[in-house]
Amino acid sequence: MKPPESLTEAEAAGELAHLAAEIARHDRAYHEHDAPEITDAEYDALRARNAAIEARFPALVREDSPSRRVGAAPASGFAKATHGVPMLSLDNVFDAAEFTGFIDRARRFLGIADDTPALVGEPKIDGLSVSLTYDSGRLVRAATRGDGSIGEDVTANVRTIAAIPAALPAPHPAQIEIRGEIFMTKADFLALNATQDAAGDKLFANPRNAAAGSLRQLDPAITATRPLSFFAYAMGQASERPAATHWGWLQRLHAWGFVVNPLSRQLPDAAAAADFQAEVAAARAALPYDIDGVVYKIDDLALQARLGFVGRAPRWAVAWKFPAEQATTVVDAIDIQVGRTGALTPLARLRPVNVGGVLVSRATLHNEDEIARLGVRVGDTVVVQRAGDVIPQVVAVVATAPRGPVAWRPAERCPVCDSLAIRPPGEVVRRCTGGLTCRAQVEERLIHFVSRGAFDIEGLGEKTIREFHAEGLVTSPADIFALPAHEDAIAQREGWGALSARNLSRAIAARRTIPLARFIYALGIRRIGEQNARLLARHYTSFANWRTQMEAAAMVGSEARSDLGNILGIGSAIAEELAAFFAEPHNRDAVDALAALLTIQDAAAPPQARGELAGKIVVFTGTLTTMSRPEAKALAESLGARVTDSVSKKTDLVVLGADAGSKARKAAELGVRTATEGQWREITGLGSDIRPEDTRS
């Protein structure tokens, strides 16, 4: 596998697409079904590879990127519960150098040159995250993480857990969310499985699955019989802040009767954190519960608030994961998977091998260059690693073992439609040229169209789409909205019935109104994931404006193309993909035909958008002294502004820091409004005073 810095832009885009789909599949298995198919280390390594490529190619970050989402949709057996503050996940690091990178990024964001912020380290429990809402000191709601924004209401079940107080002793805020991890100790897990075995019931694979399965019982009486434990550690929405530091918050939790992990520790700097990591790793095997790393948080809650979040994770916390293991196995076959953009991805089918307690049976080989670099053949004995750049990952061929007889050769034709498979110049990914004549590509695009981040049509899963497409019932996205006309015929299908067919028709009707961002994402344009779709929707506001500007952007050198490429987070590569898509008449016709069937809602301003910045285009130039450039941009966006990298006649405000150069001159030429840093602080409500102690080097 190539290191991220050696990838071409096309190679990076292809790999990010594969990683997005693979991680989403594992999210569903873990969060929705409590049946993970890979280990946490394998999962973490997939995310690590994704993050490394995105860091190298920030313009390629997809809307459906794993860095933009958390978990999976809540299960259907429980009522939905919306979190007041999203329950996001954590970025991971795997060694001291990566941890130092986390500290350095936080310092740069805050504009701190020398001082290292104090930290708190807490062992990372392998359990199920929940949020507990207390109103006037009484527990009124408990919810799982779900997709980070909406979880499952498990209040009745949580009330049966003795470790969770039903009421908080005074003093306490009027309203507060307390978050933590429900888990099962190793001893309790073994005892539960013994009971399950004696009763002839299904055995749980590990303590985490046992805890999740026990909590998510529709009958709270069953949960009450399960030995569940709870560690509290985080705060969600609160009417007032109970402490100034995270360490103080942990002490307050303890005073309220919660169990806080006794191994948690205040740490003065990164060096102390590294020592703590080694200490906890040495004690890991003897602990009564499973952990897979240590979570480090910046202690000062005011600094946490300034740092905020990026994508799915906070800037002020990170999980330092423990290293995983390797094993050897045999490559039984190399299969080819065809994606919706025609990418042919080789997959190694492995002889199942137990790696750290989990059977690994397949691994992506990414592309033909990776296979050539490793020299992998069918029949080779290979080393499989559960952690590292990507997981499951084949890291080497065992040279001393018998070799496969024939070197692998890349497919010259698509295994699905037999169209020519070519490798475009400069790209590492081989692609099927069949386009919409390739069944695999059409099916994958249709599956994407109805997926959770897109139209999210309940009842139209992958299996159903493949069946409907094979029978000619659905050959294009527009056909989906004609399905209600076939309700009677669908009801006669095996496994359906009148009620299921009627529910499908209702689900389709409910999606005839859709937000612009979801519509853009659903089109399946290469490199346009959920995040990029949101950026586009927010920038262009309405479907009519977006549609007009995209067609205009298809013209090289046009003002619309320049405007598209200057959107912060989009960049030239994504702009080219959009321009190429709208340059094709059949694509424009397909978009228009689909739009004619729908009501596409304008993009809403962010919930916190307020004041004169809402909806305005802002550019920063020069050096700011009271905050870093990233912090200033994040603040502007939180107030509803759109931040771009270049000045045009559409720009509403240019903030001039010290040594402002060409952008300041262009603003003057175009008559664009400018503001000094002090005026910028006034506009944002921070106050114009720039005190010496505020200055950052």
C-alpha positions, -999 to +999 in steps of 0.1 A: +000+000+000+013+034-009+018+059+019-007+088+016+019+112+004+027+090-026-009+087-038-021+106-068-053+126-064-072+101-084-058+072-063-067+090-031-103+096-043-108+060-053-095+047-019-116+072+001-147+060-018-139+024-009-131+032+027-164+052+031-185+023+020-165-003+040-166+017+072-203+025+068-210-013+065-191-020+097-208+009+115-242-007+107-230-041+119-216-027+152-242+000+162-275-014+147-270-051+150-245-055+179-227-080+156-193-065+145-176-084+117-141-071+125-122-061+156-120-026+171-083-025+160-093-034+124-120-008+124-096+018+139-071+011+112-096+016+085-104+050+100-067+058+104-060+052+067-090+073+058-079+102+081-043+100+067-055+103+031-079+131+040-051+150+057-030+147+026-059+156+002-084+178+022-102+188-010-113+151-015-131+148+019-164+131+010-198+139+023-202+103+034-167+103+049-163+084+081-148+116+095-182+133+091-205+108+108-209+088+140-223+053+145-254+043+126-291+050+126-310+040+157-327+006+157-365+005+149-375-012+182-371+019+204-385+054+203-360+079+189-343+104+212-327+136+199-295+147+217-293+183+227-256+183+220-245+157+194-227+126+208-197+125+186-169+101+184-131+105+189-102+105+165-075+079+172-038+079+174-015+048+177+019+061+189+037+089+206+044+108+174+007+108+164-003+119+200+022+148+198+006+157+165-028+159+183-013+183+209+004+204+183-028+208+163-046+220+194-019+245+202-019+258+166-056+262+167-055+281+199-024+301+189-004+288+218+033+288+210+050+272+240+027+261+267+012+225+266-023+224+280-029+201+310-046+168+302-068+142+318-063+105+309-091+080+312-090+043+302-112+038+271-139+013+281-152-010+254-189-007+260-221+012+249-222+050+251-254+065+267-266+099+276-286+105+308-308+136+311-315+149+346-342+175+351-344+191+385-321+164+397-343+135+385-334+110+357-360+117+330-344+102+299-316+078+288-306+074+252-279+055+232-256+073+209-273+061+177-260+082+148-247+109+171-277+132+166-305+107+173-303+076+195-327+051+210-347+059+241-337+033+266-349+050+298-369+021+312-339-002+307-314+021+322-335+026+353-328-010+362-290-005+364-280+000+400-249+020+391-269+048+376-285+072+402-322+079+398-316+113+414-288+137+420-281+152+454-280+190+456-264+211+444-269+204+408-279+223+376-315+225+367-309+204+336-279+184+326-269+155+304-244+131+319-227+107+295-207+075+300-203+039+291-224+009+300-202-022+301-199-057+314-170-070+334-151-100+321-163-122+351-199-111+346-196-118+309-184-154+315-211-160+340-238-147+316-226-169+288-226-199+311-262-191+320-271-187+283-254-220+274-272-239+301-305-225+288-296-233+252-297-197+243-273-178+220-239-170+234-224-135+232-192-130+213-176-106+238-184-083+268-193-053+246-218-073+226-232-087+258-236-053+273-252-038+242-276-068+238-286-066+274-294-029+273-313-030+241-339-055+253-375-045+245-385-060+279-367-040+307-372-070+330-346-089+310-322-060+313-327-060+350-314-096+352-281-087+334-250-076+353-244-042+338-219-016+350-214+021+342-186+046+342-195+083+339-171+107+322-187+133+299-211+162+299-237+170+273-262+199+273-263+217+307-281+247+320-249+257+338-213+245+339-207+226+371-169+228+370-141+248+353-120+217+344-127+182+332-110+169+363-133+190+385-162+176+365-152+140+373-150+149+410-186+164+407-198+132+391-183+112+419-200+134+445-234+128+427-229+090+432-216+080+398-187+056+394-157+073+378-129+051+365-104+051+394-075+049+370-083+084+356-055+109+362-045+145+357-015+149+335+006+180+331+019+175+296+024+151+267+054+134+283+033+125+313+006+112+290+031+089+273+042+075+306+005+070+316-002+052+283+026+027+291+014+022+326-021+014+316-010-008+288+010-029+313-020-032+336-045-039+308-046-077+311-053-076+348-081-052+346-116-066+353-130-050+322-120-046+286-102-015+274-087-007+240-067+024+248-067+056+268-087+088+261-069+121+266-088+153+270-076+189+275-085+196+311-096+233+308-133+234+297-129+269+284-102+257+260-124+228+250-152+253+241-128+273+220-114+242+202-148+229+194-153+201+169-143+192+134-164+167+115-173+139+139-147+145+165-137+171+191-104+189+186-098+187+224-098+149+229-082+119+213-081+081+219-046+066+220-053+030+210-032+000+220-014-018+192-030-049+178-017-083+166-007-101+134-014-135+121-006-156+090-031-171+067-036-182+030-051-162+002-078-185-013-089-161-040-087-125-052-122-112-061-131-080-079-158-056-066-173-031-090-184+002-074-209+028-085-182+049-103-169+018-121-139+013-098-126-023-098-114-030-063-095-063-057-104-081-025-084-109-009-105-138+002-086-153+031-086-186+048-103-176+081-078-168+108-082-159+144-065-126+151-070-115+187-102-134+191-119-124+159-121-144+126-107-124+097-117-137+063-111-110+038-091-078+032-091-051+005-060-051-017-070-016-029-055-017-064-032-035-087-002-015-077-005-027-041-008-063-053+023-058-074+042-042-045+034-070-021+037-097-048+005-114-036-007-145-055-036-168-049-023-196-027+003-174-009+007-174+028+005-138+040+008-118+071-025-101+081-024-071+104-053-059+125-040-024+130-020+000+110-028+019+078-058-001+069-077-032+083-079-059+076-047-055+058-023-079+041+011-065+050+035-091+036+039-124+018+057-151+038+086-158+016+096-191+032+061-206+027+050-222-006+041-196-032+010-195-053+017-209-088+005-179-109+011-142-106-022-122-104-031-102-134-055-072-134-088-076-150-089-062-185-127-065-187-154-059-161-164-091-143-200-080-143-208-065-178-176-076-197-169-040-208-134-029-212-116-021-179-091+007-183-067+025-160-069+062-168-035+080-170-024+092-136-048+070-117-042+039-098-078+026-100-089+005-130-124+014-141-152-003-160-161+017-191-196+003-192-211+032-174-249+029-171-248-002-192-230-020-164-255-036-140-231-034-111-226+004-115-263+011-120-272-011-090-246+006-068-258+040-078-294+031-070-284+016-037-265+049-030-296+069-040-318+053-013-291+051+014-293+067+048-274+099+039-293+103+007-331+097+002-332+072+031-362+053+018-373+027+044-380-007+028-357-001-001-325-019+011-297-032-010-313-066-015-346-051-027-329-027-051-310-055-067-341-076-071-362-047-085-333-037-109-328-073-121-365-075-130-365-041-148-388-025-122-362+001-112-336+012-138-331+048-128-337+069-097-369+084-112-383+049-114-383+047-077-410+073-075-431+053-099-431+023-076-464+033-058-482+027-091-470-010-088-481-014-052-506-042-059-480-062-079-453-056-052-478-069-026-479-102-045-442-107-043-428-134-020-421-120+014-441-088+009-479-085+014-503-056+012-491-039+044-454-040+034-462-027-001-484+001+013-456+011+038-431+013+009-454+036-010-458+058+020-420+058+026-415+069-010-441+096-008-425+109+024-392+114+004-407+135-024-397+165-003-360+165+004-333+190+016-310+203-011-279+187+005-294+153+005-305+156-031-270+166-042-254+137-023-280+112-037-269+119-073-237+099-066-214+124-083-178+112-078-161+129-048-193+144-036-200+130-002-223+142+025-200+169+037-193+183+003-230+182-006-237+203+025-210+228+016-225+231-019-261+234-006-251+260+019-231+280-007-258+280-035-288+280-011-314+268-036-317+240-062-324+264-090-293+285-082-271+254-078-284+239-110-278+271-130-244+277-115-232+241-121-241+242-158-223+275-160-193+260-142-190+234-169-174+261-190-136+263-184-125+298-172-161+309-164-168+329-133-190+301-120-161+276-123-139+300-103-165+305-077-171+268-073-134+261-068-130+288-042-156+274-018-137+265+013-135+227+014-143+221-023-112+229-043-102+223-079-105+185-081-140+184-068-149+214-090-137+195-121-158+164-112-189+186-109-181+205-141-176+172-159-209+158-146-229+188-158-211+190-191-229+158-201-264+164-215-278+131-203-267+139-167-284+173-169-316+157-182-316+131-155-312+157-128-340+178-143-363+148-147-358+138-110-362+174-098-395+176-116-409+148-093-397+164-061-399+194-038-362+203-031-359+224+001-336+254+002-306+250+025-313+263+060-289+285+078-270+269+107-291+268+139-267+292+156-266+316+126-273+351+138-265+388+133-250+404+103-228+375+093-256+351+085-254+341+048-224+364+041-192+354+023-162+361+044-124+360+035-095+362+060-061+376+050-030+385+070-020+374+105-046+376+133-033+383+168-061+374+192-070+341+177-057+317+151-069+316+115-086+282+119-104+295+151-116+326+132-129+306+103-147+282+127-163+311+145-174+328+113-191+295+101-208+290+134-224+324+130-238+315+096-211+329+073-196+312+043-158+313+043-139+312+010-102+315+001-104+343-025-119+377-030-144+383-057-173+408-063-195+383-044-174+386-013-192+405+015-164+410+040-126+407+041-111+406+075-076+422+074-050+409+098-014+421+100+006+422+068-025+418+046-014+416+010-030+409-024-064+401-010-066+434+007-057+452-025-083+432-045-110+441-019-101+477-024-103+474-062-137+458-061-151+480-033-156+450-010-162+459+027-131+453+049-127+450+087-098+452+110-093+425+136-108+447+163-138+454+141-141+417+134-143+410+171-171+436+174-190+420+146-188+386+162-197+399+197-163+392+212-156+429+218-130+450+201-104+452+229-071+436+219-052+433+252-016+423+254-024+391+273-047+381+244-018+382+219-007+349+205+027+344+188 
